[in-house]
Amino acid sequence: MDLTDSIAPNSDQLNAEDMLSGPMTVTIEKVTAGSSEQPVNVHLVELPGRPYRPSKSMRRVMVGAWGPEASNYTGRRMTLYRDPEVRFGGMAIGGIKISHLSHIDKPLRLALTVSRGKRAVHTVDPLTDAPTPAGPTVEQVQATESVDELRAMWSTASPEVQAAIKVRVAELQQPTTPPADPEQLSDAEFAAAAGREG
């Protein structure tokens, strides 16, 4: 019998205690603003309703690896682990740290503050197990003839594919050019049109 579920904390966020049984690799659904004490909510595909609220040090890691624009984080993956040495109020209470990130091609080393006046190097390695995206591809979008089908693709599409969906919907919604009025054509144009129709 696996007791992992029985020791999971009852909480509206991801906690260090969730990783007592080992590290956890998760996929980012979206990032939203939080409170003044915890300003960032990283919503996770695997844990709906229980966002990861990274510390300032781990936010620095994410920005150092992926840049400051959080909308680009959707679909990216990270491995989180519990570091029992994370301190708060002078006590080692444990906290969540990032060990691996997708979308980096080499280890990232950052000097982070661990206590007042003390810094330590934190290393994040590339995450190489990122799964093949399950959503639609750009090629599928471009081949789709139905706006309704494109709308259905939206929720599972990556940001790149969502951009392609917008373009394809605009293409499909463009009014078709009506046939030219024969009375408005010159003799040469009318002859050419008649020849095509014949």
Secondary structure, DSSP 8 states (H G I E B T S, - for coil): ---TGGG----SS--GGGGTT--EEEEEEEEEE--SSS-EEEEESSSTT--B---HHHHHHHHHHH-S-GGGGTT-EEEEEEETT-EETTEE--EEEEEEESS-SS-EEEEEEEETTEEEEEEEEE--------S--HHHHHH---HHHHHHHHTT--HHHHHHHHHHHHHHHS-------GGGS-HHHHHHHHHHH-
